[in-house]
């Protein structure tokens, strides 16, 4: 689970920036898949799950901030 540990070490701004980059990559991967030019099909799943991890971490931090 080193991926989630890496994400936890990042600031909110860094997470937002990485989320933006991953969404762009996901968009490009969808186009590659539609045109049968996808080199690594496993990357689609990896990107989708990383986006979910970042969103989960952001919502957890927002909930903690609301409690404080």
N, C-alpha and C positions, 0 to 999 in steps of 0.2 A: 504494500500500500504506500509506496514511496511517492506516488503521483499526488495523492491527497495531502501528504505532508508538505510537498513542494508548494501546493496551492495555498495551504494554510499559512505558509511563511510570507506570502505576498500581501501587499497592501490592497485596499479596496480599489484604488485607481489602477493598479497593475492587473487586478482581476478583471476589471471592466475592459481594459485594453486587450487582454488576452481573449476575452469573450467575443469582442468585436472581430478579432483576427480569425478566430475559429469559425464564427458564423460566415465570414467571407469564404473561408476554405470549404466549409460545408456546401455553400452555394456552388462553388466551382466543381466540387466533387459530384454534385447532383447533375450538373451539365455533362461532365465527363461520363457519368454512368448512362445518361440518356443517349449519348452519341457513341457508346461502346468504346471509349478511349480510356477507361479506368485501368490504371496500372496495378494499384493495390486496393482491392475491394475491402480489405479489413480496415483500411484507414477511415472509411465512412463510419463504421461502428465505433472506432476509437475516438473520432472527433465528436460524435453524438454523445458519447458517455462523458467525455471531458467537459462538454458544455453543461451537461446535467450536474456534474460535480461542482462546477463553478457557480451555477445558479443555486444549488443547495447551500453552498458555503455562504453566498451572499445573503440568502434568506435567514440563515442561522445568525449571521452577524447583525442583520437588521432586527431580529427578534431580541437579541441580547442588548442592543442599543435601546430598544423600546422599553425594556425592563429597567434599565439603569436610569 
